Amino acid sequence: MVKPSTGDRIFDFINHLLLALVLVIVLYPLFFVAIASISDPSAVVGGEVWLWPKDLTFTGYEKVFANKEILGGYLNTIIYTAVGTAVNVVMTILAAYPLSRKDFNGRNVITALFVFTMFFSGGLIPTYLVVKSLGMINTMWALIIPNAVAIWNIIIMRTFFQQSIPHEVQESAQMDGCGNIRILLKIVLPLSLPILAVMTLFYSVAHWNSYFSALIYLTERAKYPLQLILREILIQSNMQDMIQTSEESLARTIMEAESIKYSVVIIANLPVLLLYPFLQRYFVKGMVIGAIKG
């Protein structure tokens, strides 16, 4: 083992110090929102909450979970995310696997056409007209079908298949009588857990945070995802159903509105935060291997 030089130790110290600083800058806002959501709103507004919650209270969470629109939006988002992610991953696999095969004629031309769509699209209005003509307005499919696949993710998965799964293994299976579908299901996919985890994470987070498509295509509030409800609360301050009662003073109403905002942010981000630890071990491997150009 080579003993690190003084310069190496100084570099490591500065590197760790900078990374620790970046970690604090990234995590503190989320930490502050978490402690503010369980602190007394007047203490938060007064700037008394910094590192620890003050005057512990769960009023914000109680009012959030008592609101039927938020719970309905939460359920809608879970459904949209689950169905949308499943469609995205399946479509990405079905596009990436043929493009990764050396015996697939015309794959370079098809890849070039796919890449072309990354730089040029039909635009918002033509897309809306297509969705409308297909009868998908005010349905779940308007949020899923137009975004069924991401070209960049196809390229990453295709490169992963090319770099990580030897072509000889597929040829051997083909000589043993396996067809393309069986090779994909029995050989390619079991060896591709890292990239599948990465794609699942990318697509699910995108669906969970998406609100613009719902804003355009959905007309019934009962079908709104959580992010649209969250938008109304945080941007339009539309939370009368949760805080407006005749007995409460204006000042107390404003305080509870602040508590509700912090609580909704935590509730909206909790599923994504819980998803990361389970997929994190695949994340680096899948991205590094999938991003190397073959």
Buried (B, 14 or more C-beta within 10 A) or exposed (E): EEEEEEEEEEEEEEEEEEEEEEEEEEEEEEEBBBBBBBBBBBBBBEEEBEEEBBEEBEBBBBBBBEBEBBBBBBEBBBEBBEBBBBBBBEBBBEBBBBBBBEEEEEBEEBBEEBEEEEEEEEEEEEBBEEBEEEEBBEBBBBBBBBBEBBBEBBBBBBBBBBBBBEEEEBEEBBEEEBEBEEBBEEBBBEBBBBBBBBBBBBBBBBBBBBBEBBEBBBEEEEBBBBBBBBBBBBEEEEBEEBBEEEEEEEEBBBBBBBBBBBBBBBBBBEBBEEBEEEBEEBBEBBBEBBEEEE
